[in-house]
Amino acid sequence: MTAPHDTVAVIRRFNRFYTRAIGVMDKGHVGSPYTLAETRTLYEIATAPGVTPKAIGERTGLDLGYLSRILKRLERDGLVRREPSDVDGRSVVLRTSEAGAELMGVLQQRSAAHAEGLIANLTAAQRTELTAALGTVERLLQGGVGPEPWTLEDPALGDYGWVVQAHGEIYGREYQWDHRFEALVARIVADFVDEFDPARERCWIAKQGGRNIGSIFLAKGEGNVAKLRLLLVDPSARGLGVGRRLVEECIAFARQAGYAEITLWTQSILTAARAIYAQAGFQLVDSWPNRDFGGFGLTSERWDLKL
């Protein structure tokens, strides 16, 4: 058994390793002129428009005096603006400017690329092991409470609408994709419902504690090829194996339905999803530039799995 002081030493050693690995000590985070604390503050504002300085302090643990200096710099650089609160006239809320939202999109992509670089040499099995280990670390340091069980279910009334809304909100918040992406998701869902063939098509909704946390669709493609579409895992449920299970269910159903192949369309910056696809046996077969929904330098990819 590891003694308490040994555990402390291991944590401190890991902290020294990881802060160096992710560039905490760098003058500018992921090649930007801003520190990690400044980019984290910008992230909080970009992902929760209308957030208050107090709420940012609570979420990040930043000292309010330090946070005030960060906000002044972001405002001075034209990335953030203050507005009076509609709820409390004595308070202000924060929003990113167009320049701030654009910078956040660039930083998100760079950060994802940096994370992908850290795990580039890991096998699919090792990535799964790492994901589980990080989830364990987070759970234990938050008090050791295990996550509530989750289930996969057929869509109920309102679930298709949730798929559209969740895609729009999550991808808009994390990657700054615009309404064109949400409209695309709406068309995919509408076509699936209008032309639904229960023998050859299926949708699964992951649920936890009475709320939706994930989705995936298997739809008919050309000939004997199925399309895997709209894989989504809510940020609160990442690390629980939801995405992997959704893909496994899709593959099992496709085999049962007699498909010869599954194809899917994704973006190169969606590193977590790509790792799941690779682990399931999908192969990257094509890539091309994509500017269809406001992403910055997106690269679309097609992945195939022979059944």
C-alpha positions in Angstrom: 0.0 0.0 0.0 1.3 3.5 -0.8 1.9 5.6 2.3 0.2 9.0 2.4 3.4 10.9 2.0 4.3 8.7 -1.0 1.0 9.7 -2.6 1.7 13.4 -2.0 5.2 12.9 -3.6 3.7 11.2 -6.6 1.1 13.9 -7.1 3.8 16.6 -6.9 6.0 14.8 -9.4 3.1 14.4 -11.8 2.2 18.1 -11.4 5.8 19.0 -12.4 5.6 16.8 -15.4 2.2 17.8 -16.6 2.6 21.6 -16.1 5.7 21.3 -18.4 3.9 19.1 -20.9 0.9 21.4 -21.4 3.0 24.6 -21.4 1.8 26.2 -18.1 5.2 27.8 -17.7 5.3 29.2 -21.2 5.0 33.0 -21.6 2.2 32.5 -24.2 -0.3 29.6 -24.1 -0.4 27.5 -27.4 1.5 30.1 -29.4 -0.7 33.1 -28.3 0.4 36.3 -26.6 -1.8 35.3 -23.6 -1.0 33.3 -20.5 -2.9 30.1 -19.6 -4.9 32.0 -17.0 -5.9 34.6 -19.6 -6.9 32.1 -22.2 -8.9 30.1 -19.6 -10.7 33.3 -18.7 -11.5 34.0 -22.3 -12.7 30.4 -22.6 -15.1 30.8 -19.7 -16.6 34.0 -21.3 -16.8 32.4 -24.8 -18.5 29.3 -23.5 -20.9 31.0 -21.2 -21.9 34.4 -22.7 -23.3 36.7 -20.1 -21.2 35.2 -17.3 -20.2 37.5 -14.3 -16.7 38.1 -13.1 -17.6 36.5 -9.8 -18.8 33.3 -11.5 -15.5 33.1 -13.4 -13.6 33.4 -10.2 -15.6 30.6 -8.7 -15.1 28.3 -11.7 -11.4 28.9 -12.1 -10.3 29.6 -8.5 -8.5 32.8 -9.7 -7.9 35.5 -7.2 -10.4 38.3 -7.9 -7.7 41.0 -8.0 -5.7 38.9 -10.5 -8.9 38.2 -12.5 -9.7 41.9 -12.6 -6.3 42.6 -14.2 -6.8 39.8 -16.7 -10.2 41.2 -17.7 -8.8 44.7 -18.2 -6.2 43.3 -20.6 -8.8 41.3 -22.6 -11.0 44.4 -22.8 -8.1 46.6 -23.8 -7.2 44.2 -26.6 -10.8 44.3 -27.9 -11.5 40.6 -27.1 -14.1 41.1 -24.3 -16.8 43.6 -23.5 -18.8 44.4 -20.4 -22.6 44.9 -20.3 -25.0 45.8 -17.6 -26.7 42.8 -16.1 -30.4 42.5 -16.8 -30.9 40.8 -13.5 -28.9 43.0 -11.2 -28.3 46.6 -12.1 -25.2 46.7 -9.8 -23.5 43.9 -11.6 -22.0 43.4 -15.1 -21.8 40.5 -17.5 -19.1 39.6 -19.9 -19.2 38.6 -23.6 -16.6 38.0 -26.2 -16.3 40.4 -29.2 -16.2 39.0 -32.7 -12.4 39.1 -32.5 -12.5 37.3 -29.1 -14.7 34.6 -30.5 -12.4 34.1 -33.5 -9.3 34.0 -31.3 -11.0 31.4 -29.0 -11.7 29.2 -32.0 -8.1 29.3 -33.1 -6.9 28.6 -29.5 -9.3 25.7 -29.2 -7.9 24.1 -32.3 -4.3 24.6 -31.2 -5.1 23.2 -27.8 -6.7 20.1 -29.3 -3.8 19.7 -31.6 -1.4 20.0 -28.7 -3.4 17.3 -26.7 -3.3 15.1 -29.8 0.4 15.5 -30.0 0.8 14.3 -26.4 -0.9 11.0 -27.2 0.1 10.6 -30.8 2.3 7.6 -30.1 -0.2 5.8 -28.0 -2.2 2.8 -29.3 -6.0 2.8 -29.2 -5.8 0.5 -26.2 -3.4 2.8 -24.4 -5.6 5.8 -25.2 -8.5 4.0 -23.6 -6.4 3.2 -20.6 -5.3 6.8 -20.3 -8.9 8.1 -20.6 -10.1 5.7 -17.8 -7.1 6.7 -15.6 -7.8 10.4 -16.0 -11.5 9.8 -15.1 -10.4 7.9 -12.0 -8.1 10.7 -11.0 -10.8 13.3 -11.4 -13.4 11.2 -9.5 -11.1 10.5 -6.6 -9.9 14.1 -6.2 -13.5 15.3 -6.3 -14.4 13.2 -3.3 -14.5 9.7 -4.6 -18.2 9.7 -5.6 -18.7 7.5 -8.6 -20.8 8.7 -11.6 -24.5 7.9 -11.8 -25.3 4.9 -14.0 -26.3 5.7 -17.6 -28.3 3.8 -20.2 -28.9 3.7 -23.9 -32.5 4.1 -25.0 -34.6 4.6 -28.2 -35.5 8.3 -28.8 -38.5 9.6 -26.9 -40.6 12.6 -27.9 -38.3 15.7 -27.7 -35.1 13.7 -28.1 -34.6 14.5 -31.8 -35.0 18.2 -31.0 -32.5 17.8 -28.2 -30.0 16.3 -30.7 -30.2 19.4 -32.9 -30.0 21.8 -30.0 -27.1 20.0 -28.2 -25.0 19.8 -31.4 -25.6 23.5 -32.0 -24.8 24.6 -28.5 -21.8 22.3 -27.8 -20.0 22.8 -31.1 -20.8 26.5 -31.1 -19.4 26.8 -27.6 -16.3 24.6 -28.0 -15.4 25.3 -31.7 -17.3 28.4 -32.7 -19.2 26.6 -35.4 -22.2 28.7 -36.6 -25.9 28.2 -37.3 -25.1 26.5 -40.6 -23.8 23.5 -38.6 -27.0 23.4 -36.5 -29.1 23.6 -39.7 -27.1 20.7 -41.2 -27.8 18.6 -38.1 -31.5 19.5 -38.3 -31.7 18.3 -41.9 -30.0 15.1 -41.1 -32.4 14.4 -38.2 -35.4 15.4 -40.3 -34.4 13.1 -43.2 -33.8 10.2 -40.7 -37.3 10.6 -39.2 -39.0 11.1 -42.6 -37.4 8.1 -44.2 -36.9 5.8 -41.2 -36.5 2.1 -41.9 -36.6 0.2 -38.6 -35.0 -2.9 -40.1 -32.0 -0.9 -41.4 -31.7 2.2 -39.2 -31.5 3.1 -35.6 -30.9 5.9 -33.2 -29.7 5.6 -29.6 -29.9 8.3 -26.9 -27.7 8.0 -23.8 -29.4 9.1 -20.6 -28.2 9.6 -17.1 -30.3 10.7 -14.2 -33.2 11.6 -16.4 -31.2 13.8 -18.8 -29.7 13.2 -22.2 -25.9 12.9 -22.4 -25.3 11.4 -25.8 -26.6 10.4 -29.2 -25.7 8.4 -32.3 -27.5 7.5 -35.5 -27.1 4.6 -38.0 -28.7 5.6 -41.3 -28.9 4.0 -44.8 -26.3 5.1 -47.3 -25.7 4.0 -50.9 -26.1 0.3 -51.7 -25.1 -1.9 -48.8 -23.3 0.9 -46.9 -24.5 2.4 -43.6 -23.7 5.9 -42.3 -22.7 6.5 -38.7 -23.9 10.0 -37.9 -24.3 12.5 -35.1 -22.1 10.9 -32.4 -22.3 13.3 -29.5 -21.3 13.1 -25.8 -22.2 15.9 -23.4 -19.1 17.4 -21.8 -20.4 16.4 -18.4 -20.4 12.7 -19.4 -17.0 12.5 -21.1 -14.6 9.9 -19.8 -17.5 7.5 -18.9 -17.2 5.4 -22.0 -20.4 6.7 -23.5 -19.0 7.4 -26.9 -17.3 4.1 -27.3 -20.5 2.2 -26.3 -22.6 4.2 -28.7 -20.2 3.3 -31.6 -20.1 -0.3 -30.5 -24.0 -0.5 -30.6 -24.0 1.1 -34.1 -21.5 -1.5 -35.4 -23.4 -4.4 -33.8 -26.7 -3.3 -35.3 -25.1 -2.7 -38.7 -23.8 -6.3 -38.8 -27.1 -7.6 -37.7 -28.9 -5.6 -40.4 -26.6 -7.1 -43.1 -24.5 -4.1 -44.1 -21.2 -4.7 -45.7 -19.6 -1.4 -44.6 -20.1 1.7 -42.4 -18.9 5.1 -43.4 -18.7 8.3 -41.4 -17.8 12.0 -41.9 -15.9 13.9 -39.2 -13.5 16.7 -38.6 -9.8 16.3 -37.9 -10.0 18.5 -34.7 -12.5 16.1 -33.1 -9.6 14.0 -31.6 -11.7 12.1 -29.0 -14.2 10.9 -31.5 -11.4 10.0 -34.0 -9.7 7.9 -31.3 -13.0 6.0 -30.7 -13.4 5.4 -34.4 -9.8 4.1 -34.8 -10.2 1.8 -31.8 -13.4 0.4 -33.3 -11.5 -0.5 -36.5 -12.4 2.4 -38.8 -9.8 3.6 -41.3 -9.2 7.1 -42.5 -9.7 7.0 -46.3 -10.0 10.7 -47.4 -9.7 14.3 -46.2 -10.4 17.7 -47.6 -10.7 21.4 -46.5 -14.0 22.4 -45.0 -15.4 26.0 -44.5 -19.0 25.0 -44.5 -20.0 26.1 -41.0 -17.6 28.8 -39.9 -14.8 26.7 -38.5 -11.3 28.1 -38.8 -9.1 25.9 -41.1 -11.2 22.8 -40.6 -10.3 19.5 -42.3 -13.1 17.1 -43.1 -12.4 13.4 -43.0 -14.1 10.2 -44.2 -13.6 7.0 -42.2 -14.7 3.5 -43.3 -15.2 0.2 -41.6 -15.6 -3.1 -43.5 -17.9 -5.4 -41.7 
